[in-house]
């Protein structure tokens, strides 16, 4: 009865039977009547069936009516069907209308980009956007705007020959990004892109060259170690071969006395011949000893 009296005093056409029918349809009459009174007082042409249908669909009736009133005051064309569709799509229709009147500033995180000379730049930008009501249903959100602006910043800095070119003319980033039409397919209209901060980072080019030089050095060291291992293996092989030959020489030398004894027994070698051979060996040994002593004296 209180809602009916309030509606009647506000010149809202609603009957007691309508209020009872709302109860039967499990609709809270207060959630329909109060927004209807508010909209009628604001000069909107609303009816009970529209609000009740939106309530049953799971929409926020009060928020939709507030958005319609704000759009009406700001002279923005927004129908009830359009506002209800935006609300059912999960977006805040009142916030969208307010953003159409008062644009919002989106600040991007610090974006790292590298110029052609290898110097890293860290850029932060502020994007001023206004809600596009016609694209709120199905349009991309703020995350897409930030991602596209970041892509434009990386492209602009990466195409610059030197990082100083970007530092001298940061507005070149804004012009390039705006020229790409980054707001297409989104629920916003980009009004301006302002470069808030540009900082010089690391020398990525020099670091890459240093890493490449270190990798080349490690490769060269690995190859040198491989050659050294091969040389050591070759040396060990030659040493084994030398030891084998020395063993054969020792073995042959051990056969000499037996051969001499056999030759003396058979008469192939005389006693004088044997003593002459001993003298020759002794003389050769003496000469070798004298030569070694002379060499040592010259070195001293």
C-alpha beads as a LAMMPS data file, in Angstrom:
LAMMPS data file: protein, C-alpha beads

300 atoms
299 bonds

1 atom types
1 bond types

-500.0 500.0 xlo xhi
-500.0 500.0 ylo yhi
-500.0 500.0 zlo zhi

Masses

1 110.0

Atoms # bond

1 1 1 0.000 0.000 0.000
2 1 1 2.870 2.395 0.786
3 1 1 4.484 1.817 -2.630
4 1 1 1.151 2.333 -4.371
5 1 1 0.597 5.640 -2.527
6 1 1 4.141 6.770 -3.373
7 1 1 3.625 5.908 -7.049
8 1 1 0.232 7.609 -7.096
9 1 1 1.636 10.791 -5.535
10 1 1 4.440 10.752 -8.154
11 1 1 1.881 10.408 -10.980
12 1 1 3.157 6.957 -11.891
13 1 1 0.477 4.800 -13.396
14 1 1 0.451 1.530 -11.493
15 1 1 -2.357 -0.397 -9.839
16 1 1 -2.590 -2.545 -6.759
17 1 1 -3.227 -5.553 -8.974
18 1 1 0.153 -4.925 -10.679
19 1 1 1.870 -4.917 -7.296
20 1 1 0.147 -8.148 -6.280
21 1 1 1.096 -9.698 -9.634
22 1 1 4.726 -8.816 -8.977
23 1 1 4.579 -10.707 -5.689
24 1 1 3.134 -13.721 -7.471
25 1 1 5.914 -13.561 -10.078
26 1 1 8.497 -13.352 -7.246
27 1 1 9.471 -9.822 -8.143
28 1 1 10.190 -7.359 -5.366
29 1 1 7.825 -4.433 -6.037
30 1 1 10.235 -1.964 -4.406
31 1 1 12.941 -2.839 -6.983
32 1 1 10.529 -1.851 -9.766
33 1 1 8.410 0.962 -8.343
34 1 1 11.176 3.128 -6.890
35 1 1 13.307 3.171 -10.097
36 1 1 10.100 3.813 -12.065
37 1 1 9.281 6.809 -9.865
38 1 1 12.847 8.100 -10.188
39 1 1 12.814 7.753 -13.980
40 1 1 9.391 9.367 -14.352
41 1 1 10.480 12.338 -12.231
42 1 1 13.547 12.707 -14.472
43 1 1 11.336 12.877 -17.560
44 1 1 11.939 9.373 -18.897
45 1 1 9.228 7.403 -20.635
46 1 1 9.382 4.053 -18.830
47 1 1 6.783 1.405 -18.139
48 1 1 6.442 -1.358 -15.593
49 1 1 6.753 -4.216 -18.075
50 1 1 10.195 -3.069 -19.283
51 1 1 11.602 -2.818 -15.773
52 1 1 10.026 -6.071 -14.609
53 1 1 11.324 -7.971 -17.660
54 1 1 14.835 -6.666 -17.045
55 1 1 14.622 -7.629 -13.364
56 1 1 13.508 -11.155 -14.221
57 1 1 16.417 -11.427 -16.683
58 1 1 18.837 -10.802 -13.820
59 1 1 19.610 -7.163 -14.553
60 1 1 20.180 -4.250 -12.200
61 1 1 17.087 -2.109 -12.739
62 1 1 18.176 0.733 -10.470
63 1 1 21.597 1.027 -12.178
64 1 1 20.005 1.046 -15.648
65 1 1 17.565 3.813 -14.685
66 1 1 20.403 5.873 -13.160
67 1 1 22.369 5.458 -16.407
68 1 1 19.355 6.543 -18.483
69 1 1 18.907 9.620 -16.299
70 1 1 22.623 10.524 -16.583
71 1 1 22.539 10.055 -20.366
72 1 1 19.359 12.154 -20.608
73 1 1 20.960 14.992 -18.638
74 1 1 24.134 14.807 -20.756
75 1 1 22.096 14.668 -23.978
76 1 1 23.548 11.271 -24.923
77 1 1 21.335 9.042 -27.030
78 1 1 20.750 5.886 -24.985
79 1 1 17.603 3.794 -25.206
80 1 1 16.296 1.491 -22.500
81 1 1 16.897 -1.581 -24.668
82 1 1 20.505 -0.553 -25.270
83 1 1 21.136 0.181 -21.580
84 1 1 19.535 -3.128 -20.574
85 1 1 21.684 -5.031 -23.088
86 1 1 24.853 -3.381 -21.754
87 1 1 23.846 -4.220 -18.181
88 1 1 23.069 -7.853 -19.008
89 1 1 26.418 -8.111 -20.827
90 1 1 28.129 -7.608 -17.473
91 1 1 29.269 -4.028 -17.901
92 1 1 28.481 -1.139 -15.584
93 1 1 26.254 0.973 -17.799
94 1 1 26.223 3.894 -15.365
95 1 1 30.025 3.966 -15.263
96 1 1 30.076 3.825 -19.075
97 1 1 27.781 6.863 -19.322
98 1 1 29.886 8.732 -16.786
99 1 1 33.021 7.851 -18.759
100 1 1 31.394 9.226 -21.904
101 1 1 30.951 12.556 -20.121
102 1 1 34.182 12.484 -18.127
103 1 1 36.951 10.605 -20.045
104 1 1 39.118 8.192 -18.103
105 1 1 42.924 8.130 -17.987
106 1 1 44.514 4.687 -18.254
107 1 1 48.174 4.496 -17.234
108 1 1 50.167 1.723 -18.837
109 1 1 52.804 -0.245 -16.925
110 1 1 56.476 0.352 -17.707
111 1 1 57.091 -0.972 -21.216
112 1 1 60.616 -2.008 -22.208
113 1 1 61.698 -1.520 -25.835
114 1 1 65.090 -1.590 -27.588
115 1 1 66.223 0.785 -30.339
116 1 1 68.342 -0.324 -33.284
117 1 1 71.556 0.787 -31.558
118 1 1 70.876 -1.714 -28.755
119 1 1 69.907 0.764 -26.006
120 1 1 66.872 -0.144 -23.913
121 1 1 64.179 2.452 -23.190
122 1 1 61.546 2.116 -20.477
123 1 1 58.379 3.992 -21.384
124 1 1 55.197 4.752 -19.462
125 1 1 52.214 6.288 -21.186
126 1 1 48.857 7.745 -20.159
127 1 1 45.940 6.961 -22.462
128 1 1 42.850 9.155 -22.270
129 1 1 39.784 7.197 -23.371
130 1 1 36.089 7.827 -23.615
131 1 1 33.491 5.078 -23.504
132 1 1 31.859 4.273 -26.832
133 1 1 28.342 3.250 -25.853
134 1 1 27.579 1.792 -29.265
135 1 1 30.461 -0.708 -28.855
136 1 1 30.062 -1.591 -25.191
137 1 1 28.375 -4.873 -26.090
138 1 1 31.031 -7.106 -27.618
139 1 1 33.830 -4.516 -27.467
140 1 1 37.225 -5.221 -25.900
141 1 1 38.154 -3.707 -22.544
142 1 1 41.014 -1.772 -20.978
143 1 1 43.459 -4.694 -21.133
144 1 1 43.261 -4.654 -24.941
145 1 1 43.921 -0.902 -25.038
146 1 1 46.999 -1.309 -22.811
147 1 1 48.288 -4.226 -24.897
148 1 1 47.868 -2.347 -28.183
149 1 1 49.517 0.794 -26.840
150 1 1 52.428 -1.310 -25.563
151 1 1 52.780 -2.913 -28.993
152 1 1 52.819 0.514 -30.630
153 1 1 55.505 1.758 -28.224
154 1 1 57.720 -1.274 -28.861
155 1 1 57.274 -0.893 -32.631
156 1 1 58.100 2.824 -32.585
157 1 1 61.180 2.495 -30.394
158 1 1 62.373 -0.596 -32.257
159 1 1 62.207 1.199 -35.609
160 1 1 64.300 4.147 -34.342
161 1 1 67.944 4.181 -35.415
162 1 1 69.115 5.624 -32.087
163 1 1 67.493 5.861 -28.683
164 1 1 68.269 9.584 -28.606
165 1 1 65.773 10.083 -31.431
166 1 1 62.998 8.893 -29.132
167 1 1 64.298 10.971 -26.223
168 1 1 64.347 14.085 -28.390
169 1 1 60.856 13.556 -29.827
170 1 1 58.697 11.408 -27.509
171 1 1 55.585 12.729 -29.256
172 1 1 56.623 10.582 -32.235
173 1 1 55.446 7.573 -30.215
174 1 1 52.053 9.205 -29.637
175 1 1 51.564 10.024 -33.308
176 1 1 52.574 6.546 -34.422
177 1 1 50.330 4.806 -31.894
178 1 1 47.327 7.013 -32.648
179 1 1 47.813 6.462 -36.377
180 1 1 47.325 2.706 -35.966
181 1 1 43.670 3.020 -34.930
182 1 1 44.175 1.064 -31.724
183 1 1 40.621 1.667 -30.491
184 1 1 38.992 -0.321 -33.290
185 1 1 36.941 -3.193 -31.925
186 1 1 37.112 -1.886 -28.361
187 1 1 34.524 -0.306 -26.108
188 1 1 36.531 2.917 -25.948
189 1 1 37.529 5.830 -28.099
190 1 1 41.122 6.960 -27.625
191 1 1 41.304 10.740 -27.276
192 1 1 45.039 11.150 -26.660
193 1 1 48.185 9.256 -25.742
194 1 1 50.711 11.131 -23.627
195 1 1 54.203 9.841 -22.827
196 1 1 54.517 10.160 -19.061
197 1 1 58.099 8.979 -18.626
198 1 1 61.019 7.687 -20.702
199 1 1 64.039 6.186 -18.935
200 1 1 67.246 4.811 -20.444
201 1 1 67.844 1.195 -19.458
202 1 1 70.586 -1.294 -20.209
203 1 1 72.809 -1.530 -23.263
204 1 1 71.213 -4.688 -24.602
205 1 1 73.348 -4.685 -27.768
206 1 1 76.609 -4.632 -25.826
207 1 1 75.335 -7.300 -23.465
208 1 1 74.404 -9.537 -26.392
209 1 1 77.839 -9.017 -27.947
210 1 1 79.482 -9.836 -24.603
211 1 1 77.426 -12.997 -24.276
212 1 1 78.320 -13.977 -27.841
213 1 1 82.021 -13.365 -27.183
214 1 1 81.818 -15.461 -24.019
215 1 1 80.123 -18.256 -25.951
216 1 1 82.790 -18.073 -28.683
217 1 1 85.512 -18.204 -26.025
218 1 1 83.987 -21.295 -24.459
219 1 1 83.757 -22.956 -27.884
220 1 1 87.411 -22.120 -28.592
221 1 1 88.442 -23.476 -25.190
222 1 1 86.515 -26.676 -25.844
223 1 1 88.214 -27.110 -29.213
224 1 1 91.652 -26.390 -27.691
225 1 1 90.966 -28.948 -24.962
226 1 1 89.988 -31.441 -27.643
227 1 1 93.244 -30.817 -29.533
228 1 1 95.253 -31.106 -26.293
229 1 1 93.562 -34.414 -25.473
230 1 1 94.366 -35.700 -28.942
231 1 1 98.010 -34.597 -28.553
232 1 1 98.249 -36.322 -25.158
233 1 1 96.772 -39.491 -26.631
234 1 1 99.230 -39.318 -29.532
235 1 1 102.135 -38.789 -27.132
236 1 1 101.072 -41.746 -25.028
237 1 1 100.781 -43.837 -28.170
238 1 1 104.308 -42.853 -29.277
239 1 1 105.635 -43.525 -25.767
240 1 1 104.098 -46.979 -25.776
241 1 1 105.587 -47.609 -29.220
242 1 1 109.036 -46.442 -27.982
243 1 1 108.809 -48.675 -24.928
244 1 1 107.880 -51.577 -27.170
245 1 1 110.870 -50.925 -29.434
246 1 1 113.191 -50.588 -26.434
247 1 1 111.927 -53.903 -25.130
248 1 1 112.674 -55.464 -28.489
249 1 1 116.192 -53.932 -28.429
250 1 1 116.802 -55.283 -24.928
251 1 1 115.537 -58.646 -26.070
252 1 1 117.857 -58.519 -29.093
253 1 1 120.796 -57.466 -26.927
254 1 1 120.115 -60.458 -24.666
255 1 1 120.481 -62.715 -27.720
256 1 1 123.930 -61.270 -28.588
257 1 1 125.957 -63.247 -25.965
258 1 1 124.243 -66.452 -26.968
259 1 1 124.955 -65.753 -30.658
260 1 1 128.624 -64.993 -29.896
261 1 1 128.909 -68.163 -27.835
262 1 1 127.324 -70.172 -30.607
263 1 1 129.644 -68.601 -33.197
264 1 1 132.753 -69.380 -31.073
265 1 1 131.581 -72.962 -30.516
266 1 1 131.041 -73.542 -34.245
267 1 1 134.263 -71.803 -35.246
268 1 1 132.530 -68.995 -37.145
269 1 1 134.197 -66.392 -34.888
270 1 1 137.778 -66.486 -33.692
271 1 1 139.045 -65.479 -30.283
272 1 1 140.935 -62.491 -31.717
273 1 1 137.873 -61.346 -33.559
274 1 1 135.929 -61.475 -30.309
275 1 1 138.566 -59.376 -28.488
276 1 1 138.676 -56.894 -31.354
277 1 1 134.870 -56.517 -31.059
278 1 1 135.205 -55.956 -27.321
279 1 1 137.865 -53.319 -27.924
280 1 1 135.678 -51.556 -30.476
281 1 1 132.770 -51.503 -28.022
282 1 1 134.980 -50.174 -25.247
283 1 1 136.401 -47.488 -27.551
284 1 1 132.897 -46.457 -28.658
285 1 1 131.761 -46.229 -25.040
286 1 1 134.779 -44.113 -24.130
287 1 1 134.166 -41.729 -27.017
288 1 1 130.505 -41.359 -25.983
289 1 1 131.528 -40.580 -22.413
290 1 1 134.047 -37.959 -23.553
291 1 1 131.457 -36.348 -25.837
292 1 1 128.925 -36.147 -22.988
293 1 1 131.517 -34.550 -20.671
294 1 1 132.432 -31.935 -23.312
295 1 1 128.790 -31.080 -23.831
296 1 1 128.262 -30.652 -20.078
297 1 1 131.380 -28.424 -19.823
298 1 1 130.155 -26.201 -22.661
299 1 1 126.797 -25.802 -21.022
300 1 1 128.410 -24.781 -17.734

Bonds

1 1 1 2
2 1 2 3
3 1 3 4
4 1 4 5
5 1 5 6
6 1 6 7
7 1 7 8
8 1 8 9
9 1 9 10
10 1 10 11
11 1 11 12
12 1 12 13
13 1 13 14
14 1 14 15
15 1 15 16
16 1 16 17
17 1 17 18
18 1 18 19
19 1 19 20
20 1 20 21
21 1 21 22
22 1 22 23
23 1 23 24
24 1 24 25
25 1 25 26
26 1 26 27
27 1 27 28
28 1 28 29
29 1 29 30
30 1 30 31
31 1 31 32
32 1 32 33
33 1 33 34
34 1 34 35
35 1 35 36
36 1 36 37
37 1 37 38
38 1 38 39
39 1 39 40
40 1 40 41
41 1 41 42
42 1 42 43
43 1 43 44
44 1 44 45
45 1 45 46
46 1 46 47
47 1 47 48
48 1 48 49
49 1 49 50
50 1 50 51
51 1 51 52
52 1 52 53
53 1 53 54
54 1 54 55
55 1 55 56
56 1 56 57
57 1 57 58
58 1 58 59
59 1 59 60
60 1 60 61
61 1 61 62
62 1 62 63
63 1 63 64
64 1 64 65
65 1 65 66
66 1 66 67
67 1 67 68
68 1 68 69
69 1 69 70
70 1 70 71
71 1 71 72
72 1 72 73
73 1 73 74
74 1 74 75
75 1 75 76
76 1 76 77
77 1 77 78
78 1 78 79
79 1 79 80
80 1 80 81
81 1 81 82
82 1 82 83
83 1 83 84
84 1 84 85
85 1 85 86
86 1 86 87
87 1 87 88
88 1 88 89
89 1 89 90
90 1 90 91
91 1 91 92
92 1 92 93
93 1 93 94
94 1 94 95
95 1 95 96
96 1 96 97
97 1 97 98
98 1 98 99
99 1 99 100
100 1 100 101
101 1 101 102
102 1 102 103
103 1 103 104
104 1 104 105
105 1 105 106
106 1 106 107
107 1 107 108
108 1 108 109
109 1 109 110
110 1 110 111
111 1 111 112
112 1 112 113
113 1 113 114
114 1 114 115
115 1 115 116
116 1 116 117
117 1 117 118
118 1 118 119
119 1 119 120
120 1 120 121
121 1 121 122
122 1 122 123
123 1 123 124
124 1 124 125
125 1 125 126
126 1 126 127
127 1 127 128
128 1 128 129
129 1 129 130
130 1 130 131
131 1 131 132
132 1 132 133
133 1 133 134
134 1 134 135
135 1 135 136
136 1 136 137
137 1 137 138
138 1 138 139
139 1 139 140
140 1 140 141
141 1 141 142
142 1 142 143
143 1 143 144
144 1 144 145
145 1 145 146
146 1 146 147
147 1 147 148
148 1 148 149
149 1 149 150
150 1 150 151
151 1 151 152
152 1 152 153
153 1 153 154
154 1 154 155
155 1 155 156
156 1 156 157
157 1 157 158
158 1 158 159
159 1 159 160
160 1 160 161
161 1 161 162
162 1 162 163
163 1 163 164
164 1 164 165
165 1 165 166
166 1 166 167
167 1 167 168
168 1 168 169
169 1 169 170
170 1 170 171
171 1 171 172
172 1 172 173
173 1 173 174
174 1 174 175
175 1 175 176
176 1 176 177
177 1 177 178
178 1 178 179
179 1 179 180
180 1 180 181
181 1 181 182
182 1 182 183
183 1 183 184
184 1 184 185
185 1 185 186
186 1 186 187
187 1 187 188
188 1 188 189
189 1 189 190
190 1 190 191
191 1 191 192
192 1 192 193
193 1 193 194
194 1 194 195
195 1 195 196
196 1 196 197
197 1 197 198
198 1 198 199
199 1 199 200
200 1 200 201
201 1 201 202
202 1 202 203
203 1 203 204
204 1 204 205
205 1 205 206
206 1 206 207
207 1 207 208
208 1 208 209
209 1 209 210
210 1 210 211
211 1 211 212
212 1 212 213
213 1 213 214
214 1 214 215
215 1 215 216
216 1 216 217
217 1 217 218
218 1 218 219
219 1 219 220
220 1 220 221
221 1 221 222
222 1 222 223
223 1 223 224
224 1 224 225
225 1 225 226
226 1 226 227
227 1 227 228
228 1 228 229
229 1 229 230
230 1 230 231
231 1 231 232
232 1 232 233
233 1 233 234
234 1 234 235
235 1 235 236
236 1 236 237
237 1 237 238
238 1 238 239
239 1 239 240
240 1 240 241
241 1 241 242
242 1 242 243
243 1 243 244
244 1 244 245
245 1 245 246
246 1 246 247
247 1 247 248
248 1 248 249
249 1 249 250
250 1 250 251
251 1 251 252
252 1 252 253
253 1 253 254
254 1 254 255
255 1 255 256
256 1 256 257
257 1 257 258
258 1 258 259
259 1 259 260
260 1 260 261
261 1 261 262
262 1 262 263
263 1 263 264
264 1 264 265
265 1 265 266
266 1 266 267
267 1 267 268
268 1 268 269
269 1 269 270
270 1 270 271
271 1 271 272
272 1 272 273
273 1 273 274
274 1 274 275
275 1 275 276
276 1 276 277
277 1 277 278
278 1 278 279
279 1 279 280
280 1 280 281
281 1 281 282
282 1 282 283
283 1 283 284
284 1 284 285
285 1 285 286
286 1 286 287
287 1 287 288
288 1 288 289
289 1 289 290
290 1 290 291
291 1 291 292
292 1 292 293
293 1 293 294
294 1 294 295
295 1 295 296
296 1 296 297
297 1 297 298
298 1 298 299
299 1 299 300
